[in-house]
Amino acid sequence: MHRVIFSRIINAVAILLITSLSSFVLMHLAPGDPVAMYLSYDMSDAEPEAVERVREAMGLNRPLAVQYVLWLSRAVRGDLGYSLT
């Protein structure tokens, strides 16, 4: 009986991790630059320094693995990130 419960818990955790990884990858495969959408629809009026500051603040200049771990830890706490609306 304990083996079945343990197996189901492991399967549930694996499914949650795969689902979260899929969501994260789909967000990064979406067309467009998130910083460009955050600042304005066309980057013509944004200074390069401002773009770099926003990238740093959002953590988009970090490696993808680090971004995923930070995103997952925030999502577990209920912080789903920046809203563009």
C-alpha positions, 0 to 999 in steps of 0.5 A: 500500500505504501508503495502505491501511495509513494508511486502516485506522489512521485508521478504527481510531482513529475507531472507538475514539473513537466507542466511547469517546464512546458509553460515556461518554455512556451512563454520563452518561445512566444514571438516578441521581446518581453522587454519591448512589450513592457516598455512600448510596442516599438522600441524606437523611443527606448534608450539601450540603457533603459532596456538593459535596466528592465532586462536586469530587473526582470531577470531576463539576462540570466541563464534559462535554467536560473530563470526557470528556478526563480520563476518556479519558486515565485509561482509556488508562492503565487507571484506569476510575474509582470502583467502587460495589461 
